Amino acid sequence: MPESRDNRPLGLTRRQVLGIGGAFGLLTTASLATAAALARRPATTGAQLRSTAALPPPYQVPLPLPAVARPVSTAGGTDHYDIVQRETIAEILPGLTTRLWTYGGTFPGPTIEARRGRPVTVTHHNELPVPTVVHLHGGRTPADSDGYPTDLVLPAAWPDTPHTMPGMAGMSGTDGHGTGGHMTDPRAVTSRLKRDYTFPNDQRPTLLWYHDHRMDYTAPAIWRGLAGLHIVRDDTEDSLGLPAGPREIPLMITDRAFTADGALSYPSLDPTLRTTPGVTEPHLAGVLGDVILVNGAPWPVHETDATRHRLRLLNASNARHYELEALTEDGRRLDLVQIGADQGLLATPVTHRTLPTAPAERHDLVIDFATAPIGSLVHLVNRLGTGRTRDVMAFRITRPATDDSRIPPVLATDLPDWHRQDAVRTRDFAFRAGRMNGGHGWLIGGRPFDPARTDVTVPLGDTEIWRLIADVHHPVHLHLVGFRILTRGGRPPLPHDAGLKDTVSLRPGESAEIITRFDGYRGRYLFHCHNAEHEDMGMMANLEVV
């Protein structure tokens, strides 16, 4: 690999980027063949919790469809929404009740339907017992509404300490962190009880999602229910003739575990989420549940007709990876025709027999049920799962129907045309485990996250190539911008890498190159691993667009 042409604080040399040590050994140029073999195993990173609740059989609970939020005002060319973050009690497992933290009282939260170029302002009211932060994942959002992890919305009884907050587990004392487990962010902008987030929606139509992004506590907050969908549409996409209306189905896939009385099980060091971040030792690499939920329901079934359907799929799990496959009852695979990725439509459709998906990735798929017998089930299964985690959901084909939808051979002509020679600099980043002050953490470029430190500075409008390398599974997410995947392990990208992405799934020992243009807005943003436990334990870095 050529050397980096820009040596920022986290821009590593070739020798440094290939040195990912700790418990996972050392990768060097000579060992990349070994790394490629590692990339095929294991199937996941993390440890699975075991539910003690009585679990229902699969395909008994109807698939819920998230409610679409209604604006409280459309004045001035902006759609205004009010969402209250509050605790609620819901029946997720039949016959048991579960306490959740929610947007608007439901899990998933209400879906926001937006039009390209029409701004949306959401007033979030915090009625939870802890601070919150809202991030619109995949949004081209001004920095003051991007949901930076220290820009807290404080609840009524929370002490007013806007610049100091509990530090990350095992990370106090050095690298800019204060003693006593606290750290300081002089740029934090906090509010009490509520905050307005404005999303311009000046971007390609796509499926986005919003979730809590509070520093150190993102993982348990999402686990408790703080996640919802945000869809951007435009007239061009609407005119393509893709399946629509009841044949367009959002699917938020998550995994959870439950105690005998129906409560969510999660291995927090401090279940109040107030003073001590982190999880117990067995789960430092990520928390996996043994119950697969789709739109908040366990192994649900959806009744539908024998036509094409558009599945707007989000992996909102903390750490679980899936490899999805659609099987008829007689064992036939149905094609999964990918029409879109994280950041909107592909140029042309890509047909998959199986489709891997990492935490935070979105896939826009069309599946045709026309060949499935009436009355039969089509199972959506996870080839990476075992036992109950192999099942995801099912579709019951109830009736024949006419189908006037289509999949055009050309889907989009507005994808950015970035070339390697357009990049003004190349940067290298290693995502690895490490030891910090006697504790375990997850590092980017050898350092844990510090909100007071600028890690990467990029002039607005510059195009860059980033080379990423991982020790274990790391789904790497960039805020503000989408990117194209140029290579994996020095080879062409995989079929599911097509299109414009904002999250790239790195497998164990794997490297990837991505290219992007940093446009849109100036300000402070993030890039991080979207294994939520990893990001809570230091695997984030600051990106300053100037």
C-alpha positions as CSV (number, residue, x, y, z in Angstrom):
1,M,0.0,0.0,0.0
2,P,1.3,3.5,-0.7
3,E,1.9,5.7,2.3
4,S,-0.7,8.1,3.5
5,R,-0.4,11.6,2.0
6,D,-1.8,13.3,5.0
7,N,-0.6,12.5,8.5
8,R,-3.4,13.6,10.8
9,P,-3.5,12.5,14.4
10,L,-5.3,9.2,13.5
11,G,-3.7,8.9,10.0
12,L,-1.4,6.0,10.6
13,T,1.6,4.7,8.6
14,R,1.3,1.5,6.6
15,R,3.3,-0.3,9.3
16,Q,1.0,1.1,12.1
17,V,-2.3,0.3,10.4
18,L,-1.3,-3.3,9.9
19,G,-0.3,-3.7,13.6
20,I,-3.4,-4.7,15.4
21,G,-2.2,-6.5,18.5
22,G,-3.7,-7.3,21.9
23,A,-5.5,-10.5,22.3
24,F,-6.1,-10.9,18.6
25,G,-2.5,-11.2,17.5
26,L,-0.5,-9.2,15.0
27,L,-1.5,-8.7,11.3
28,T,1.3,-7.8,9.0
29,T,1.6,-7.5,5.2
30,A,2.8,-11.1,5.1
31,S,-0.1,-12.4,7.1
32,L,-2.9,-10.9,5.0
33,A,-3.6,-14.3,3.5
34,T,-4.2,-15.6,7.1
35,A,-6.4,-12.6,7.6
36,A,-8.4,-13.5,4.6
37,A,-9.0,-17.0,6.1
38,L,-10.0,-15.4,9.4
39,A,-12.5,-13.3,7.6
40,R,-14.6,-16.4,6.9
41,R,-15.0,-17.2,10.6
42,P,-16.3,-16.8,13.2
43,A,-19.9,-16.0,12.2
44,T,-20.3,-13.2,14.7
45,T,-18.5,-11.2,17.4
46,G,-20.0,-11.1,20.9
47,A,-21.6,-13.4,23.5
48,Q,-25.2,-14.5,23.6
49,L,-27.5,-14.0,26.6
50,R,-30.0,-16.8,27.4
51,S,-33.6,-15.9,28.0
52,T,-35.3,-17.5,31.0
53,A,-38.8,-16.5,29.8
54,A,-41.1,-18.9,28.1
55,L,-40.6,-18.1,24.4
56,P,-43.4,-18.5,21.8
57,P,-43.2,-20.8,18.8
58,P,-42.2,-19.0,15.6
59,Y,-44.6,-17.5,13.2
60,Q,-47.5,-17.1,15.6
61,V,-47.4,-13.3,16.3
62,P,-48.5,-11.0,13.5
63,L,-45.9,-8.6,12.2
64,P,-46.6,-5.1,13.5
65,L,-46.1,-2.2,11.1
66,P,-44.7,0.9,12.8
67,A,-47.2,3.8,12.8
68,V,-46.4,6.8,10.6
69,A,-46.0,10.0,12.6
70,R,-48.2,13.0,11.7
71,P,-46.7,16.5,11.7
72,V,-48.1,18.9,14.2
73,S,-47.5,21.7,11.8
74,T,-46.4,22.2,8.2
75,A,-46.0,25.9,8.4
76,G,-43.2,27.7,6.5
77,G,-42.3,24.8,4.2
78,T,-41.1,22.6,7.2
79,D,-42.8,19.6,8.7
80,H,-42.8,19.8,12.5
81,Y,-43.1,16.8,14.7
82,D,-43.3,16.3,18.5
83,I,-42.0,13.0,20.0
84,V,-42.0,12.2,23.7
85,Q,-39.3,9.9,24.9
86,R,-40.9,7.9,27.7
87,E,-41.1,4.6,29.5
88,T,-44.0,2.3,28.6
89,I,-45.1,-1.2,29.3
90,A,-45.7,-3.5,26.2
91,E,-46.5,-7.1,25.5
92,I,-43.6,-8.4,23.4
93,L,-43.7,-12.0,24.5
94,P,-47.3,-13.3,24.6
95,G,-48.7,-13.2,28.1
96,L,-45.8,-11.2,29.6
97,T,-45.1,-7.5,29.9
98,T,-41.9,-5.7,29.2
99,R,-40.8,-2.2,30.3
100,L,-39.4,-0.3,27.4
101,W,-37.8,3.1,26.7
102,T,-39.6,4.5,23.7
103,Y,-40.1,7.2,21.2
104,G,-43.7,8.1,21.4
105,G,-44.7,5.1,23.5
106,T,-43.9,2.4,20.8
107,F,-41.1,0.2,19.7
108,P,-40.0,0.8,17.1
109,G,-40.8,4.5,17.4
110,P,-43.1,6.3,14.9
111,T,-41.8,6.4,11.3
112,I,-41.2,9.8,9.8
113,E,-42.1,10.0,6.1
114,A,-40.1,12.9,4.5
115,R,-39.8,14.3,1.0
116,R,-36.5,15.1,-0.5
117,G,-35.5,18.7,0.0
118,R,-38.4,19.4,2.5
119,P,-37.0,20.0,6.0
120,V,-38.3,18.2,9.0
121,T,-37.9,19.6,12.6
122,V,-38.5,17.1,15.4
123,T,-38.9,18.4,18.9
124,H,-37.8,15.5,21.2
125,H,-39.1,15.7,24.8
126,N,-37.1,13.7,27.4
127,E,-39.3,12.2,30.0
128,L,-36.9,9.3,30.7
129,P,-34.8,9.2,33.9
130,V,-31.4,9.7,32.1
131,P,-30.1,12.1,29.4
132,T,-30.6,11.3,25.8
133,V,-29.2,12.3,22.4
134,V,-30.9,11.7,19.0
135,H,-28.9,10.8,15.9
136,L,-30.5,10.4,12.5
137,H,-28.3,7.6,11.1
138,G,-27.4,8.2,7.5
139,G,-28.8,11.8,7.5
140,R,-27.0,14.7,5.8
141,T,-27.5,16.8,8.8
142,P,-26.1,20.1,10.2
143,A,-23.7,19.4,13.0
144,D,-25.9,21.0,15.7
145,S,-28.7,18.5,14.9
146,D,-26.5,15.4,14.2
147,G,-26.8,14.1,17.7
148,Y,-23.2,14.5,19.0
149,P,-22.9,12.1,22.0
150,T,-22.3,14.9,24.6
151,D,-25.1,17.2,23.3
152,L,-27.4,15.9,26.0
153,V,-31.1,16.5,26.5
154,L,-31.3,16.4,30.3
155,P,-34.3,15.1,32.2
156,A,-36.0,17.3,34.9
157,A,-34.1,15.9,37.9
158,W,-30.6,15.6,36.3
159,P,-27.8,17.9,37.7
160,D,-26.8,20.7,35.5
161,T,-23.2,19.7,34.6
162,P,-23.1,20.3,30.9
163,H,-19.4,19.9,30.2
164,T,-18.5,16.9,32.5
165,M,-20.0,13.5,32.3
166,P,-19.1,10.0,33.6
167,G,-16.1,8.6,31.7
168,M,-15.9,5.4,29.7
169,A,-15.2,2.2,31.7
170,G,-11.4,1.6,32.0
171,M,-10.5,4.9,30.3
172,S,-10.2,7.5,33.0
173,G,-6.9,9.2,33.9
174,T,-5.1,9.5,30.5
175,D,-5.6,10.4,26.9
176,G,-7.5,13.6,27.8
177,H,-9.8,11.9,30.3
178,G,-9.9,13.3,33.8
179,T,-9.5,11.3,37.0
180,G,-12.4,9.9,38.9
181,G,-14.0,8.4,35.8
182,H,-15.1,11.7,34.4
183,M,-14.2,13.5,31.1
184,T,-14.8,17.0,29.9
185,D,-16.2,18.3,26.5
186,P,-16.1,22.1,26.4
187,R,-18.0,22.1,23.2
188,A,-21.0,20.2,24.6
189,V,-24.4,21.9,24.0
190,T,-26.9,20.6,26.4
191,S,-30.6,21.4,26.9
192,R,-33.1,20.5,29.5
193,L,-36.3,18.5,28.8
194,K,-36.5,19.1,25.1
195,R,-34.5,19.9,21.9
196,D,-35.3,20.7,18.3
197,Y,-33.5,18.6,15.7
198,T,-33.7,19.9,12.1
199,F,-33.1,17.5,9.2
200,P,-33.0,19.2,5.7
201,N,-33.6,15.8,3.9
202,D,-31.5,17.2,1.1
203,Q,-30.3,13.8,0.0
204,R,-31.1,10.8,-2.1
205,P,-34.3,9.0,-1.1
206,T,-33.6,6.1,1.2
207,L,-34.3,4.4,4.5
208,L,-32.7,6.1,7.5
209,W,-33.2,5.4,11.2
210,Y,-33.0,7.5,14.4
211,H,-31.7,6.2,17.7
212,D,-30.2,7.3,21.0
213,H,-26.5,8.2,20.8
214,R,-25.6,9.3,24.3
215,M,-21.9,8.8,25.1
216,D,-21.1,5.5,26.9
217,Y,-24.8,4.4,26.9
218,T,-25.9,4.0,23.3
219,A,-26.0,0.2,23.5
220,P,-28.3,-0.2,26.5
221,A,-30.5,2.7,25.3
222,I,-31.1,1.1,21.9
223,W,-31.6,-2.3,23.6
224,R,-34.4,-0.8,25.7
225,G,-36.2,0.5,22.6
226,L,-34.9,3.9,21.5
227,A,-35.0,3.4,17.7
228,G,-37.3,4.3,14.9
229,L,-37.4,4.7,11.1
230,H,-37.1,7.8,8.9
231,I,-37.8,7.4,5.2
232,V,-36.9,10.0,2.5
233,R,-38.9,9.8,-0.8
234,D,-38.9,11.7,-4.0
235,D,-41.0,11.9,-7.2
236,T,-38.3,10.1,-9.3
237,E,-38.3,7.0,-7.1
238,D,-42.1,7.1,-6.9
239,S,-42.3,6.9,-10.7
240,L,-40.3,3.7,-11.1
241,G,-43.2,1.3,-10.5
242,L,-41.6,-0.5,-7.5
243,P,-43.9,-2.4,-5.1
244,A,-45.7,0.2,-3.0
245,G,-48.5,0.7,-0.5
246,P,-49.1,-2.5,1.5
247,R,-46.5,-4.2,-0.6
248,E,-43.8,-2.0,0.8
249,I,-42.9,-3.4,4.2
250,P,-40.4,-1.9,6.7
251,L,-38.5,-4.6,8.7
252,M,-36.4,-3.5,11.7
253,I,-34.6,-6.7,12.8
254,T,-33.2,-6.8,16.4
255,D,-32.3,-9.4,18.9
256,R,-33.1,-9.3,22.6
257,A,-33.1,-11.6,25.7
258,F,-35.8,-11.7,28.4
259,T,-36.0,-12.7,32.1
260,A,-38.6,-15.1,33.4
261,D,-41.1,-12.2,34.1
262,G,-40.7,-10.7,30.6
263,A,-38.2,-7.9,31.5
264,L,-35.4,-7.2,29.1
265,S,-32.1,-8.9,30.1
266,Y,-28.9,-6.8,29.5
267,P,-25.6,-7.1,31.3
268,S,-25.0,-3.4,32.3
269,L,-22.6,-2.8,35.1
270,D,-25.0,-0.1,36.2
271,P,-28.6,-0.9,35.3
272,T,-29.7,2.6,36.1
273,L,-27.5,3.9,33.3
274,R,-26.4,6.8,35.5
275,T,-22.9,6.4,36.8
276,T,-21.0,3.4,35.5
277,P,-21.0,2.6,31.8
278,G,-20.1,-0.7,30.3
279,V,-21.1,-4.4,30.4
280,T,-19.9,-7.5,32.3
281,E,-16.8,-9.2,31.2
282,P,-18.3,-12.0,29.0
283,H,-20.0,-9.4,26.8
284,L,-17.3,-6.9,26.2
285,A,-17.1,-7.9,22.5
286,G,-20.9,-7.4,22.0
287,V,-24.3,-8.4,23.4
288,L,-26.3,-10.9,21.5
289,G,-29.9,-11.9,22.3
290,D,-31.5,-15.3,21.7
291,V,-34.9,-13.8,20.6
292,I,-35.2,-12.4,17.1
293,L,-37.6,-9.5,16.9
294,V,-38.9,-7.9,13.7
295,N,-40.7,-4.6,14.3
296,G,-40.7,-5.4,18.0
297,A,-42.4,-8.8,17.6
298,P,-40.8,-12.3,18.2
299,W,-40.4,-14.4,15.0
300,P,-43.6,-12.8,13.5
301,V,-45.7,-13.9,10.5
302,H,-47.0,-11.5,7.8
303,E,-50.0,-12.4,5.7
304,T,-49.7,-11.2,2.1
305,D,-50.5,-12.0,-1.5
306,A,-48.5,-13.8,-4.2
307,T,-46.9,-10.8,-5.7
308,R,-43.7,-8.8,-5.6
309,H,-43.0,-7.0,-2.3
310,R,-40.4,-4.4,-1.4
311,L,-38.7,-5.1,1.9
312,R,-37.1,-2.0,3.6
313,L,-34.7,-3.9,5.9
314,L,-32.7,-2.5,8.8
315,N,-30.4,-4.5,11.0
316,A,-30.9,-2.5,14.3
317,S,-29.2,-5.2,16.5
318,N,-26.4,-4.1,18.8
319,A,-23.9,-6.7,17.6
320,R,-25.6,-9.5,15.7
321,H,-24.8,-10.2,12.1
322,Y,-27.3,-12.0,9.8
323,E,-27.1,-13.8,6.5
324,L,-30.6,-13.7,5.2
325,E,-32.2,-16.3,3.0
326,A,-35.8,-16.7,1.8
327,L,-37.0,-20.3,1.7
328,T,-40.3,-21.9,0.6
329,E,-41.7,-24.8,2.6
330,D,-40.3,-27.2,0.0
331,G,-36.8,-25.8,0.5
332,R,-36.6,-23.6,-2.6
333,R,-34.7,-20.3,-2.3
334,L,-36.4,-17.2,-3.6
335,D,-34.2,-14.5,-5.1
336,L,-33.5,-11.4,-3.0
337,V,-33.2,-8.6,-5.5
338,Q,-31.4,-5.7,-4.0
339,I,-32.4,-2.4,-5.4
340,G,-30.9,-0.1,-2.7
341,A,-28.3,0.2,0.0
342,D,-27.7,2.5,3.0
343,Q,-27.9,5.7,1.0
344,G,-30.5,4.9,-1.6
345,L,-31.1,3.2,-4.9
346,L,-28.4,1.2,-6.7
347,A,-27.6,2.0,-10.4
348,T,-28.9,-1.4,-11.4
349,P,-30.5,-4.3,-9.4
350,V,-28.3,-7.0,-7.9
351,T,-29.7,-10.5,-7.3
352,H,-28.7,-12.4,-4.2
353,R,-29.5,-15.9,-3.0
354,T,-28.3,-15.0,0.5
355,L,-27.6,-11.6,1.9
356,P,-25.2,-10.7,4.8
357,T,-26.2,-7.7,6.9
358,A,-24.3,-6.1,9.8
359,P,-25.5,-3.8,12.6
360,A,-26.8,-0.5,11.2
361,E,-26.8,-1.6,7.5
362,R,-30.0,-1.1,5.4
363,H,-31.0,-3.1,2.4
364,D,-33.8,-2.3,0.0
365,L,-35.0,-5.6,-1.5
366,V,-37.7,-6.9,-3.8
367,I,-38.9,-10.5,-3.3
368,D,-41.4,-12.2,-5.6
369,F,-43.9,-14.5,-3.9
370,A,-45.6,-15.5,-7.2
371,T,-44.2,-19.1,-7.2
372,A,-45.1,-19.8,-3.5
373,P,-48.2,-22.0,-3.2
374,I,-51.3,-20.3,-1.7
375,G,-51.5,-21.1,2.0
376,S,-47.8,-21.8,2.4
377,L,-45.1,-20.0,4.3
378,V,-42.0,-18.4,3.0
379,H,-39.4,-18.3,5.8
380,L,-36.8,-15.6,6.2
381,V,-34.0,-17.3,7.9
382,N,-30.6,-16.4,9.3
383,R,-27.9,-18.7,8.0
384,L,-25.5,-17.4,10.8
385,G,-27.9,-18.4,13.5
386,T,-28.3,-21.6,15.5
387,G,-31.4,-22.9,17.2
388,R,-34.0,-20.2,17.6
389,T,-31.7,-17.5,16.2
390,R,-31.9,-19.2,12.8
391,D,-35.5,-18.2,12.4
392,V,-36.3,-14.5,11.7
393,M,-39.9,-14.3,10.4
394,A,-42.3,-15.8,7.8
395,F,-44.7,-14.6,5.1
396,R,-48.0,-16.5,4.7
397,I,-49.1,-16.4,1.1
398,T,-52.9,-16.1,1.4
399,R,-54.2,-15.2,-2.0
400,P,-53.3,-14.7,-5.7
401,A,-53.4,-11.1,-7.0
402,T,-52.6,-9.0,-10.0
403,D,-49.2,-7.4,-9.9
404,D,-48.4,-4.2,-11.9
405,S,-45.1,-3.5,-10.2
406,R,-41.8,-3.8,-11.9
407,I,-38.0,-3.8,-11.2
408,P,-36.5,-1.4,-13.8
409,P,-33.1,-2.4,-15.3
410,V,-31.8,1.1,-14.5
411,L,-32.8,2.3,-11.0
412,A,-30.7,5.5,-10.5
413,T,-28.5,7.7,-12.5
414,D,-27.5,10.1,-9.7
415,L,-24.8,8.1,-7.9
416,P,-21.6,10.0,-7.3
417,D,-18.9,9.3,-9.8
418,W,-15.8,9.3,-7.6
419,H,-12.5,7.9,-8.9
420,R,-9.3,7.0,-7.1
421,Q,-7.4,9.8,-8.8
422,D,-9.9,12.3,-7.4
423,A,-8.8,11.7,-3.8
424,V,-6.6,14.5,-2.4
425,R,-5.3,12.3,0.5
426,T,-5.5,8.7,1.8
427,R,-5.8,7.8,5.5
428,D,-5.4,4.5,7.3
429,F,-7.3,3.4,10.4
430,A,-7.0,0.3,12.5
431,F,-10.1,-0.9,14.5
432,R,-8.9,-3.1,17.3
433,A,-9.2,-4.2,20.9
434,G,-6.8,-2.7,23.5
435,R,-5.9,-2.2,27.1
436,M,-6.5,1.2,28.7
437,N,-5.6,1.9,32.3
438,G,-5.9,-1.7,33.2
439,G,-9.3,-2.0,31.5
440,H,-10.6,-3.4,28.2
441,G,-11.6,-1.0,25.4
442,W,-12.0,-0.8,21.7
443,L,-9.7,1.6,19.8
444,I,-9.4,3.5,16.5
445,G,-5.8,4.2,15.6
446,G,-4.7,3.0,19.0
447,R,-6.7,5.6,20.9
448,P,-10.1,5.6,22.7
449,F,-12.6,8.2,22.0
450,D,-12.2,11.7,23.6
451,P,-14.8,14.3,22.7
452,A,-12.3,17.1,23.5
453,R,-9.8,15.9,20.9
454,T,-10.0,16.5,17.1
455,D,-8.8,13.3,15.4
456,V,-9.3,14.1,11.7
457,T,-9.7,17.5,10.0
458,V,-11.1,17.6,6.4
459,P,-11.7,20.7,4.3
460,L,-15.2,20.9,3.0
461,G,-15.5,19.5,-0.5
462,D,-12.4,17.3,-0.3
463,T,-12.5,13.7,-1.6
464,E,-10.5,11.1,0.4
465,I,-9.8,7.4,0.4
466,W,-9.9,5.7,3.8
467,R,-8.2,2.3,4.3
468,L,-9.7,0.4,7.2
469,I,-8.6,-2.8,8.9
470,A,-10.2,-4.8,11.6
471,D,-9.3,-7.4,14.2
472,V,-12.8,-8.8,14.7
473,H,-16.2,-7.8,13.2
474,H,-16.5,-4.0,13.0
475,P,-19.3,-2.3,11.1
476,V,-17.7,1.1,10.5
477,H,-20.1,4.0,10.2
478,L,-19.4,7.6,9.0
479,H,-21.7,10.4,10.0
480,L,-22.7,13.1,7.4
481,V,-21.5,11.4,4.2
482,G,-22.1,8.3,2.2
483,F,-19.2,6.4,0.5
484,R,-18.4,3.8,-2.1
485,I,-16.5,0.7,-1.2
486,L,-13.5,0.4,-3.6
487,T,-11.9,-2.9,-2.4
488,R,-12.0,-5.6,0.2
489,G,-8.6,-7.2,1.1
490,G,-7.2,-5.7,-2.1
491,R,-9.8,-7.3,-4.2
492,P,-13.0,-5.9,-5.8
493,P,-15.9,-5.3,-3.5
494,L,-18.5,-8.0,-2.9
495,P,-22.0,-8.0,-4.6
496,H,-23.7,-6.7,-1.5
497,D,-21.2,-3.7,-1.3
498,A,-22.9,-2.1,-4.3
499,G,-24.3,1.4,-4.2
500,L,-23.7,4.3,-1.8
501,K,-23.1,3.2,1.8
502,D,-22.7,4.8,5.2
503,T,-21.7,1.6,7.0
504,V,-19.2,-1.0,5.9
505,S,-19.0,-4.4,7.5
506,L,-15.4,-5.5,8.2
507,R,-15.0,-9.1,9.0
508,P,-12.2,-10.5,11.2
509,G,-8.8,-9.7,9.8
510,E,-10.3,-7.9,6.8
511,S,-9.3,-4.6,5.2
512,A,-11.4,-2.3,3.0
513,E,-10.9,0.9,1.1
514,I,-13.7,3.4,0.8
515,I,-13.9,6.7,-1.1
516,T,-16.1,9.7,-0.2
517,R,-16.5,13.5,-0.7
518,F,-16.9,15.5,2.5
519,D,-19.6,17.9,1.5
520,G,-22.8,19.3,2.9
521,Y,-21.9,21.0,6.2
522,R,-19.0,22.1,8.3
523,G,-18.7,21.1,12.0
524,R,-17.9,18.3,14.3
525,Y,-19.0,14.8,13.3
526,L,-18.1,11.2,14.2
527,F,-17.0,8.0,12.7
528,H,-17.2,4.8,14.8
529,C,-17.9,1.1,15.0
530,H,-21.6,0.4,15.1
531,N,-21.2,-2.6,17.3
532,A,-23.0,-0.6,20.0
533,E,-20.9,-2.1,22.8
534,H,-17.7,-1.3,21.0
535,E,-18.6,2.3,20.5
536,D,-19.6,2.7,24.1
537,M,-16.2,1.4,25.1
538,G,-14.2,3.8,23.1
539,M,-14.4,2.9,19.4
540,M,-15.4,6.4,18.1
541,A,-13.3,9.3,16.7
542,N,-14.0,12.9,15.9
543,L,-14.2,14.2,12.3
544,E,-14.0,18.0,11.9
545,V,-15.2,19.4,8.5
546,V,-13.8,22.9,8.1
